[in-house]
């Protein structure tokens, strides 16, 4: 009997490589993760990585683009839903932080990716600015500026610094969750504690509004 010819599926192959890379890069960063490890995790020939991504850096960048794109999809969906319901600027800003928190809770490796890239110079994050990060920043900056025009947020706040403060409030928690148990006297990543942490984060944001 003749063996059936195996049909290649480029999309599935590319996705397998991306999934493996998304799991491995957050563990050891770009420098500490080898293509051999990714090949071993996927069972795919190394030349396929070069075929789809060019090189290791191309694969690393593809992981970042995919994760940031998924975050953008989460935020776009939430913003559209909120605009259709209320369109309230204050609610939109709170929702922005709400969704970002939920995304990090579900994609905890994303925080580790950002931390490793920061430690290694931030080159990949900077390379995604024009395509992904910049539009997200401008969207959030616009909401802050509109809130300031409406008089519900003090003009003393510099939009860029306020965004950094909000990012720090959320990412720090997931970056150092393993060492926060003593302060919280509970498991920082338990569902109940995550709900409380999100509530506290939103309260912190709401406290900066003037009315």
C-alpha positions in Angstrom: 0.0 0.0 0.0 1.2 3.5 -0.8 1.7 5.8 2.0 -0.4 8.9 2.0 1.5 12.0 1.2 1.7 14.3 4.2 0.1 17.6 3.5 1.9 20.6 4.9 0.0 23.2 6.8 2.1 26.4 6.9 -0.2 28.2 9.4 -0.3 25.3 11.8 3.5 24.9 11.6 4.0 28.6 12.2 1.6 28.6 15.1 3.4 25.6 16.8 6.6 27.5 16.6 5.1 30.7 18.0 3.4 28.8 20.9 6.7 27.1 21.9 8.6 30.4 21.7 5.9 32.2 23.7 6.4 29.6 26.4 10.2 29.5 26.4 11.3 33.1 25.9 9.6 34.3 29.1 11.5 31.7 31.1 15.0 32.8 30.1 14.7 35.8 27.9 16.1 36.3 24.4 19.7 35.6 25.3 19.0 32.6 27.5 16.7 30.8 25.0 18.2 28.9 22.1 16.6 27.9 18.9 17.6 24.3 19.7 15.2 24.4 22.7 12.4 25.7 20.5 13.1 23.0 17.9 13.1 20.3 20.7 9.7 21.6 22.0 8.1 21.6 18.6 9.8 18.7 16.8 10.0 21.0 13.8 13.2 21.3 11.7 15.2 24.5 12.6 15.2 25.5 8.9 11.4 26.1 9.2 12.0 28.7 11.9 14.3 30.5 9.5 11.8 30.0 6.7 8.9 31.6 8.7 10.7 34.1 10.9 14.1 34.8 9.3 16.1 34.3 12.4 15.8 34.1 16.2 15.3 37.8 16.5 12.5 37.7 14.0 10.8 34.9 16.0 11.2 36.9 19.2 9.7 40.0 17.6 6.8 37.9 16.2 6.0 36.7 19.7 5.9 40.3 21.0 3.7 41.5 18.0 1.3 38.6 18.5 0.9 39.3 22.3 0.6 43.1 21.9 -1.9 42.5 19.1 -4.0 40.3 21.3 -3.9 43.0 24.0 -5.0 45.5 21.4 -7.9 43.3 20.4 -9.0 43.0 24.0 -8.9 46.7 24.5 -10.6 47.6 21.2 -13.5 45.2 21.9 -13.9 46.7 25.4 -13.7 50.3 24.2 -16.3 49.7 21.4 -18.7 48.0 23.8 -18.3 50.9 26.3 -18.7 53.6 23.7 -22.0 51.9 22.5 -23.3 51.8 26.1 -22.2 55.1 27.7 -19.4 56.8 25.9 -18.3 58.3 29.2 -14.6 59.2 29.2 -14.2 58.4 32.9 -15.7 55.0 32.4 -13.5 54.4 29.3 -10.3 55.1 31.3 -11.3 52.8 34.1 -12.3 50.1 31.6 -8.9 50.5 30.0 -7.2 49.6 33.2 -9.8 46.9 34.0 -9.1 45.1 30.7 -5.3 45.5 31.0 -5.4 43.9 34.4 -7.6 41.0 33.1 -5.2 40.5 30.2 -2.2 40.3 32.4 -4.0 37.9 34.8 -4.7 35.6 31.9 -1.3 36.1 30.1 1.1 36.2 33.0 4.0 35.2 30.7 3.5 38.6 29.0 4.8 40.5 32.0 7.9 38.3 32.1 8.4 38.9 28.4 8.4 42.7 29.0 10.7 42.3 32.0 13.2 40.3 30.1 13.2 42.7 27.2 13.7 45.6 29.5 16.6 43.9 31.2 18.1 43.1 27.7 17.8 46.7 26.5 14.2 47.0 25.3 15.1 46.7 21.6 12.2 44.5 20.7 9.6 46.6 22.6 10.9 49.7 20.8 10.7 48.0 17.4 7.0 47.4 18.0 6.2 51.0 18.8 5.0 52.2 15.4 3.0 49.1 14.7 1.4 48.3 18.1 2.5 50.1 21.2 2.4 53.6 19.8 -1.3 53.4 18.7 -2.3 52.0 22.1 -0.4 54.8 23.8 -2.0 57.5 21.6 -5.4 56.0 22.3 -4.9 56.1 26.0 -3.3 59.6 25.9 -6.3 60.9 24.0 -8.7 59.6 26.7 -6.6 61.3 29.4 -6.5 64.6 27.4 -10.3 64.5 26.9 -10.8 63.9 30.6 -8.7 66.9 31.3 -10.7 69.0 28.8 -13.9 68.0 30.5 -12.5 69.1 33.8 -12.8 65.6 35.5 -9.0 65.1 35.6 -6.4 67.6 36.7 -4.2 69.1 34.1 -1.3 68.7 36.5 -1.1 65.1 35.3 1.2 64.6 32.4 -0.5 62.0 30.2 2.7 60.0 29.5 3.6 59.9 33.2 0.1 59.0 34.2 0.0 56.1 31.7 3.4 54.9 33.0 2.1 55.0 36.6 -1.0 53.0 35.6 1.1 50.4 33.8 3.4 50.2 36.8 0.5 49.6 39.2 -0.7 46.6 37.2 2.5 45.1 35.8 4.4 45.3 39.1 1.8 43.1 40.8 2.2 40.3 38.3 5.9 40.7 38.0 6.5 40.2 41.7 3.4 38.2 42.7 5.5 35.4 44.0 7.0 37.6 46.7 3.8 39.5 47.7 2.1 36.8 49.7 3.7 38.0 53.0 2.2 41.5 52.6 -1.2 40.3 51.5 -1.3 37.3 53.9 -2.8 35.2 51.1 -2.0 33.8 47.7 -1.6 36.8 45.4 -2.8 34.8 42.3 -5.8 33.2 43.8 -9.1 34.2 42.1 -10.4 36.0 45.2 -7.1 38.0 45.7 -7.0 38.9 42.0 -10.5 40.3 42.2 -9.6 42.3 45.2 -6.4 43.6 43.6 -8.3 44.7 40.5 -10.8 46.5 42.7 -8.0 48.3 44.5 -6.3 49.2 41.2 -9.6 50.7 39.9 -10.1 52.6 43.2 -6.7 54.1 42.8 -7.4 55.3 39.3 -10.9 56.6 40.3 -9.3 58.6 43.1 -7.5 60.9 40.6 -10.7 62.2 39.1 -11.9 65.5 40.4 -15.6 64.8 40.3 
